[in-house]
Amino acid sequence: QDRKRVVILGAGYGGVITAQGLSKLANKLHIDITLVNKHNYHQMVTKLHEPAGGHLDGDEVRIPLSKLIDDNVKLVKGVVSRINPEEQKVLLEDQELAYDYLVIGLGSDPEYFGIPGLKENSYPLRSLNAARLIKVQIESCLAKYKTDECKDGLLNFVIGGAGFTGVELAGELGEWLPKVAPKYDVPLDKIRLICAEAAPTVMPGFDEELSKKTAEILQNKGVELKLGVPIKEVTADYVQIGEEQIPSKMVIWTGGVRGNTVLEDSGFSTQRGRANINEKLQSINYDNVFIIGDSSIFLDENGRGLPPTAQIAMQQGEHLVKNLEKYLTGKEMDAFTFVNRGVVASIGPSDAVGMVFGKYRIEGKIAVWMKKVVHYRYLYIFGGLPLVVRGLMGNLPKVN
Ligand code: NAD
């Protein structure tokens, strides 16, 4: 029997789980599996605020794919530039891959909402390299303060958007700046860490009491919150927040995401860049294409799109493995249902807030502990007990 080619694009939360699950079924299903990823490692996007804020080293938020994937999966390092679903081909920068079945888990890109100068003059927090750049850039501003003649805005660090990403980053920077500033002879009172949010509260849509509590914690860490005022323009020298113009050389954009632009560019029907799929996680445009995680938009029973989170991507990856097994053996696929296990946001290394099992508010030490549980559970799903032990020992496999 001819072996069918399954190509998985993206080794994020959904892609890795799909590759691992399919690998166990490779012989039974007579499939050859290829996993394409930009890097030879999986990056923990949910932890990027930590290296950005000087807390974790890069190697603590990435795992080499060779340690996660076995020999049944061929790894191809490359950047997807386009998908040609009519011809069943994926175009990388320097090669073409043909597929019979395609799984897309290419994640998301920052959404700039057409705000003038924002894309050109801000730093997104969407990858490990972007996180490292933020850290280096902040240190560079601190260093320049003592050497440059023009000091305008060098010490005004602005975070745009106080969703979960913005809050987690603000918490991290709020704790790190007092530690790093003295190393560069910069008095702390000269530094402003501003977080601007268009909505009237931080983490809009989240539990009101916890949003308030989070705002208090951030303010206690020296974060200047500007709520109910949108960022309207960014230049190399200033940021326009509502009616106020603030000199700044460093705007970090955490104001929202859209689906990876490859989807839109390849002709898939999308909503804010996220491809439309049916309840079985199948593209509405092509039956042999499945799209999971941030790259697609899954509508719940009320017709609302599920948010782009790692938790959902992982559950979709697990579900997709079962569905692909059914699809490839001619059985009816099942609809995906999301089980909400809750959400926990860290506010710096020593504080956190969260809502678990649908209704329980947690904060302080319990929330910090819960955040760790979420992380180790993730390591367990990805690499079993050995990876958990290595994580606990601070000795995750290193990327060569
Ligand atoms: P988001 O879309 O959730 O938040 C972006 C925020 O930016 C919003 O509050 C929005 O009002 C604000 N904003 C938009 N335009 C603005 C402007 N011009 N000026 C000022 N503010 C503006 O994006 P995110 O925080 O990156 O989160 C993306 C997804 O990932 C969400 O679903 C989130 O829940 C999830 N996430 C979860 C965690 C966690 O569980 N700990 C952490 C990070 C992200």
Residues whose N, C-alpha, C, O or C-beta is under 5 A from the ligand:
A	BS01	NAD	G160 G161 A162 G163 F164 T165 G166 A196 E197 A198 A199 P204 V229 P230 I231 T254 G255 G256 V257 P307 P308 T309 V343 V344 A345
